[in-house]
């Protein structure tokens, strides 16, 4: 199956099985890697883990002369100069992640995203851990780097269910953080918060040694407000309902949404946290490219 056809597998009956998640992640990762190896125009810091761009001060003995002859670019054999990385994925399992588009909820999309990124990390020898939180549940799988562990991680992804709100800071930070450790932390969330509980949690994650990345998952219908006439919205976490005239509300909604996104981006960047909005209709290869860039930033 070609990489472009993985979209056909984004069905609940496929996503919600270990074999289905494994298949999707394998197709997406292998397609992405083969695309990188075919491309000669990809710049330093965008290659698969075998190579990175030459930088002043690097040992010339590590230069890949065949790559230089083929592409005219200077590459270092990255596998010889970089250590493995500890990667932690934290999934927001509050009720707002039930929001669905084309039959797929944000939580189901997060499962696919984590499966793909974990598969990429595992191929590079990285240790991968998974955490998922809401006010009632706390899922924790501490980082390891083998195939058996990856299979367990996929199983735990399927056991995550949405409920209620995000827990308070004391509970949400419990048993996740390893202060002083060099690790890459991805927080996958829709960033819907009552006050600042998610923002406070992210701020508490950041240390001088780690890299923290917030991936805000948004659906196309949220980003474009492409509803017809009047529609009733329900807050998935509080149950509150509101009937809206779409034509009147659209411009105001989009303005407020864009302001909120920029505010979130600026706030997180000021705290040294990397923020990326990831639409559910985006290509999953974009997330893998982002993962490699963030991974290189940590080394």
VENJOJO-V344708 format. One record per pair of residues at least 4 apart in sequence whose ideal C-beta (glycine too) atoms are under 6 Angstrom apart, sorted by the first residue. I is the first residue (numbers start at 1). J is the second residue. Records with the same first field share a line. If there is no record, write none. Layout:
I = J, J
This chain:
1 = 5, 27
3 = 31
6 = 24, 27, 28
9 = 14, 24
12 = 16
14 = 20
15 = 20, 108, 112
18 = 154, 155
21 = 115, 154
24 = 112
25 = 29, 115, 116, 119
26 = 30
28 = 116, 284
29 = 119, 120
32 = 285, 288
33 = 48
36 = 48
40 = 71
42 = 46
44 = 53
45 = 296
47 = 51
49 = 78, 124
50 = 79
51 = 75, 78
52 = 76, 78
54 = 58, 74, 76
58 = 76
62 = 76, 77, 80
64 = 75, 77
67 = 71, 75
68 = 74
78 = 82
82 = 299
84 = 125, 126
85 = 126, 184, 295
86 = 127, 143, 183
87 = 121, 126, 128, 184
88 = 129, 185
89 = 114, 130, 186
90 = 131, 187
91 = 110, 132, 188
92 = 97, 189
93 = 132, 133, 134, 160, 162
94 = 134, 165, 166
95 = 162, 163, 164, 236, 237
96 = 190, 192, 236, 237
97 = 106, 107, 162
98 = 105, 162, 236
99 = 106
100 = 105
101 = 219, 221, 280
104 = 108, 109
106 = 190, 217
107 = 162
109 = 280
110 = 188
111 = 157
113 = 287
114 = 118
116 = 284
117 = 291
118 = 128, 153
120 = 288, 291
121 = 126, 128
122 = 150
125 = 145
127 = 143, 144, 145
128 = 143
129 = 141, 142, 143
130 = 141, 153, 156
131 = 140, 176
132 = 139, 160
133 = 138, 167, 172
134 = 163, 164
135 = 164, 165, 167
136 = 163
139 = 156, 160
140 = 175
141 = 153, 156
144 = 149
165 = 237
166 = 197, 198
167 = 171, 172
169 = 173, 200
172 = 201
173 = 177, 204
179 = 207
182 = 209
183 = 210
184 = 211, 295, 298
185 = 205, 210, 212
186 = 213
187 = 214
188 = 215
190 = 217
191 = 198, 216, 264
193 = 197, 198
196 = 200
202 = 214, 273
203 = 271
205 = 212
206 = 212, 271, 272, 273
211 = 294, 297, 298
212 = 273
213 = 274, 294
214 = 268, 275
215 = 276, 278
216 = 277
217 = 278
218 = 222, 223, 279
219 = 280
220 = 224, 281
221 = 226
225 = 250, 253, 254
227 = 231, 246
229 = 246
230 = 245
231 = 244, 246
232 = 241, 243
233 = 242
234 = 241
235 = 240
244 = 249
246 = 250
249 = 253
265 = 275
268 = 273, 275
278 = 282
282 = 286
